[in-house]
Amino acid sequence: MLHSIEYKLSGILNGVDQDAWNPRSDPYLSSHYSHKWRTFKGKCDNKAALLTEMGLEATDERLQAPLFGFIGRMVEQKGIDMIAEVIPPLIESSNASFIILGSGQDAYEYAFTDLARRYPERILLYLGYSEEMAHRIEAGADFFLMPSRFEPCGLNQLYSLRYGTPPIVHRTGGLADTVVDTNGKTILNNSATGFVFNAPSAAALQYTIERAIACYEDGDCWKQIVRTGMQQNFSWTQSAASYLDLYQQD
């Protein structure tokens, strides 16, 4: 039975609409940028605008602290429970802040409403969905949280790479196929684009976020993976070529 299906299945990644998701021309952004720019002023300007929009003063202290973004459904598949669990200890042990855009199960909406009430200057919450806000979070956040328990392909990690916002992902499905973990080897060969963890647990997610914070504080590490991520090609042109190759096989 196993032999009969061998070579019968092929996986092809989704593509990104590179006109709709383009930090060089995105109409929802306050500042445009690309990986070719010598400085990261565009990212910083968008971070400042995002903080201001969410009701915080964009002080130097806040701009220098890492900002982690999440966009998605508040359901277990997306790992939202793990994010809720790790936020309090991370707030206690670091200067990180979090911006959350989404809606879903009542229990998780209540949990994040409570967290935002407890930490009003560290947790920015937008319950519901806004296309404009989604673009601004991709541009203004320093890292993107996507700890899905399963994800056939996923798109937000691809948008994040394009916008210079290194994704933090669970090693599953399309997330494992599109994000290269940051470690000594991948930094040296300039292939690192984000942070990947193996076990779908809060402990693993927290440790990986702490690795990301250390990279951000290093400065050069974060800038390297941002530029590498922005140079990845996950366009529909690539996906279409994969489909064409598959159809032309004997």
C-alpha positions as CSV (number, residue, x, y, z in Angstrom):
1,M,0.0,0.0,0.0
2,L,2.8,2.4,0.9
3,H,4.7,1.6,-2.3
4,S,1.6,2.3,-4.4
5,I,1.5,6.0,-3.3
6,E,5.2,6.6,-3.5
7,Y,6.0,9.8,-5.5
8,K,2.2,10.5,-5.9
9,L,2.1,13.4,-3.5
10,S,3.8,16.8,-4.1
11,G,3.9,19.8,-1.8
12,I,3.9,23.3,-3.4
13,L,4.1,26.4,-1.2
14,N,1.7,29.3,-1.5
15,G,2.8,32.4,-3.2
16,V,2.7,36.0,-2.0
17,D,0.9,38.8,-3.9
18,Q,4.0,41.0,-4.3
19,D,2.0,44.0,-5.3
20,A,-0.4,43.9,-2.3
21,W,2.4,43.0,0.1
22,N,5.3,45.3,-0.8
23,P,7.0,47.5,1.8
24,R,8.4,49.7,-0.9
25,S,4.9,50.8,-2.0
26,D,2.4,49.6,0.6
27,P,-0.3,52.4,0.8
28,Y,-1.1,51.4,4.5
29,L,2.4,52.3,5.7
30,S,3.6,55.6,6.9
31,S,7.1,55.0,5.5
32,H,8.4,52.8,2.7
33,Y,11.6,50.8,2.7
34,S,13.4,47.8,1.2
35,H,16.4,45.6,2.1
36,K,18.6,47.7,-0.2
37,W,18.3,50.7,2.1
38,R,21.5,51.4,4.1
39,T,19.6,52.1,7.4
40,F,16.5,50.7,9.1
41,K,14.8,54.0,9.3
42,G,11.8,52.8,7.4
43,K,11.2,50.0,9.9
44,C,11.7,52.4,12.8
45,D,9.3,55.0,11.4
46,N,6.6,52.3,11.0
47,K,7.2,51.1,14.5
48,A,6.8,54.6,15.9
49,A,3.6,55.1,13.8
50,L,2.2,51.8,15.1
51,L,2.9,52.6,18.7
52,T,1.3,56.0,18.3
53,E,-1.8,54.5,16.6
54,M,-2.2,52.2,19.5
55,G,-2.1,55.0,22.0
56,L,1.5,55.0,23.2
57,E,4.1,57.7,22.9
58,A,6.9,56.5,20.7
59,T,9.7,57.2,23.1
60,D,13.3,56.2,22.4
61,E,13.0,53.6,25.2
62,R,9.9,52.0,23.5
63,L,11.5,52.1,20.0
64,Q,14.6,50.4,21.2
65,A,12.7,47.6,23.0
66,P,11.7,44.5,20.8
67,L,8.1,44.5,19.6
68,F,6.5,41.1,18.9
69,G,3.5,40.9,16.6
70,F,0.7,38.3,16.2
71,I,-2.0,38.3,13.5
72,G,-4.5,35.5,13.3
73,R,-7.4,33.5,14.7
74,M,-7.4,33.1,18.5
75,V,-7.6,29.3,18.5
76,E,-5.4,26.5,19.7
77,Q,-4.2,25.6,16.2
78,K,-2.4,29.0,16.1
79,G,-0.7,28.5,19.4
80,I,-2.5,31.5,20.9
81,D,-2.6,29.7,24.3
82,M,1.1,29.4,24.3
83,I,1.6,33.1,23.6
84,A,-0.8,34.0,26.5
85,E,1.2,31.7,28.8
86,V,4.7,33.1,28.0
87,I,3.8,36.8,28.0
88,P,3.8,37.4,31.8
89,P,7.2,35.9,32.5
90,L,8.7,37.6,29.4
91,I,7.4,41.0,30.5
92,E,9.0,40.3,33.9
93,S,12.3,39.3,32.5
94,S,12.7,41.6,29.5
95,N,11.7,44.9,28.0
96,A,9.7,43.2,25.2
97,S,6.3,44.4,24.1
98,F,3.5,42.6,22.2
99,I,0.9,43.7,19.7
100,I,-2.0,41.3,19.0
101,L,-4.5,41.5,16.2
102,G,-7.2,38.8,16.0
103,S,-10.4,37.3,17.3
104,G,-11.6,33.8,18.1
105,Q,-12.6,31.7,21.0
106,D,-14.1,33.7,23.9
107,A,-11.6,32.2,26.4
108,Y,-8.6,33.6,24.5
109,E,-10.2,36.9,23.8
110,Y,-10.9,37.3,27.6
111,A,-7.4,36.2,28.4
112,F,-5.8,38.8,26.2
113,T,-8.2,41.5,27.3
114,D,-7.1,40.7,30.9
115,L,-3.4,40.8,29.9
116,A,-3.8,44.1,28.1
117,R,-5.5,45.5,31.2
118,R,-2.7,44.2,33.5
119,Y,0.1,45.5,31.2
120,P,-1.4,48.4,29.3
121,E,2.0,49.7,28.0
122,R,3.4,46.4,27.1
123,I,0.5,44.6,25.4
124,L,-1.4,46.3,22.6
125,L,-4.6,44.5,21.7
126,Y,-6.9,44.9,18.6
127,L,-9.8,42.5,18.8
128,G,-11.2,41.8,15.4
129,Y,-9.5,42.2,12.0
130,S,-8.2,45.1,10.0
131,E,-6.4,44.7,6.8
132,E,-4.7,48.1,7.3
133,M,-3.6,47.2,10.8
134,A,-2.3,43.8,9.6
135,H,0.0,45.6,7.1
136,R,1.2,48.0,9.7
137,I,2.0,45.3,12.2
138,E,4.0,43.4,9.6
139,A,6.0,46.6,9.0
140,G,6.2,47.9,12.5
141,A,6.9,44.8,14.6
142,D,10.5,43.6,15.1
143,F,9.4,39.9,15.2
144,F,6.3,37.9,14.2
145,L,4.9,35.2,16.4
146,M,3.4,32.2,14.5
147,P,3.7,29.2,16.9
148,S,1.0,27.1,15.1
149,R,0.6,23.5,16.1
150,F,0.0,22.7,12.5
151,E,0.1,24.8,9.4
152,P,-0.1,23.3,5.8
153,C,1.7,26.3,4.4
154,G,0.9,29.7,6.0
155,L,1.1,33.2,4.6
156,N,1.9,35.5,7.5
157,Q,5.4,34.1,7.9
158,L,6.0,34.9,4.2
159,Y,4.6,38.5,4.6
160,S,6.8,38.9,7.6
161,L,9.9,37.8,5.7
162,R,9.1,40.3,3.0
163,Y,8.6,43.1,5.5
164,G,11.8,42.4,7.5
165,T,10.0,41.0,10.5
166,P,11.7,37.7,11.4
167,P,9.1,35.0,12.1
168,I,9.2,32.8,15.2
169,V,7.6,29.5,14.3
170,H,7.0,26.0,15.4
171,R,8.7,23.5,13.1
172,T,5.7,22.2,11.3
173,G,4.3,22.0,7.7
174,G,5.0,25.1,5.6
175,L,6.5,27.0,8.5
176,A,9.4,24.5,8.6
177,D,9.7,24.8,4.8
178,T,10.0,28.6,4.7
179,V,11.8,29.8,7.8
180,V,15.5,29.0,8.5
181,D,16.4,29.0,12.2
182,T,19.0,31.4,13.5
183,N,22.0,29.6,15.0
184,G,25.8,29.8,14.7
185,K,26.0,27.9,11.4
186,T,23.2,29.8,9.6
187,I,24.5,33.1,10.8
188,L,27.9,32.3,9.3
189,N,26.5,31.1,6.0
190,N,24.0,34.0,5.9
191,S,20.9,31.7,5.5
192,A,19.1,32.5,8.8
193,T,15.7,34.2,8.4
194,G,13.9,33.6,11.7
195,F,13.6,31.4,14.8
196,V,12.3,27.8,14.8
197,F,11.4,25.6,17.8
198,N,10.6,21.9,17.7
199,A,8.1,21.1,20.5
200,P,4.7,22.8,20.5
201,S,5.0,24.0,24.1
202,A,5.0,27.2,26.0
203,A,8.5,26.4,27.4
204,A,10.0,26.0,23.9
205,L,8.3,29.1,22.6
206,Q,9.5,31.2,25.6
207,Y,13.1,29.9,25.1
208,T,12.9,30.8,21.4
209,I,11.6,34.3,22.1
210,E,14.5,34.8,24.5
211,R,16.9,33.7,21.7
212,A,15.2,36.3,19.5
213,I,15.6,39.0,22.1
214,A,19.3,38.2,22.5
215,C,19.7,38.5,18.7
216,Y,17.9,41.8,18.7
217,E,20.1,43.2,21.4
218,D,23.1,42.1,19.4
219,G,22.0,44.5,16.6
220,D,24.1,43.0,13.8
221,C,22.5,39.6,14.2
222,W,19.0,41.1,13.8
223,K,19.9,43.3,10.9
224,Q,21.5,40.3,9.1
225,I,18.5,38.0,9.4
226,V,16.1,40.9,8.5
227,R,18.0,41.5,5.2
228,T,18.3,37.8,4.4
229,G,14.6,37.3,5.0
230,M,13.6,40.2,2.8
231,Q,15.6,38.8,-0.1
232,Q,13.7,35.5,-0.1
233,N,11.5,34.9,-3.1
234,F,8.1,33.4,-2.3
235,S,6.2,35.0,-5.2
236,W,3.5,33.3,-7.2
237,T,6.0,33.2,-10.1
238,Q,8.0,30.6,-8.1
239,S,4.9,28.6,-7.1
240,A,3.6,28.6,-10.6
241,A,6.9,27.3,-11.9
242,S,6.6,24.5,-9.4
243,Y,3.2,23.6,-10.6
244,L,4.4,23.7,-14.2
245,D,7.3,21.4,-13.4
246,L,4.9,19.0,-11.7
247,Y,2.5,18.9,-14.7
248,Q,5.3,18.3,-17.1
249,Q,6.6,15.2,-15.3
250,D,6.1,11.9,-16.9
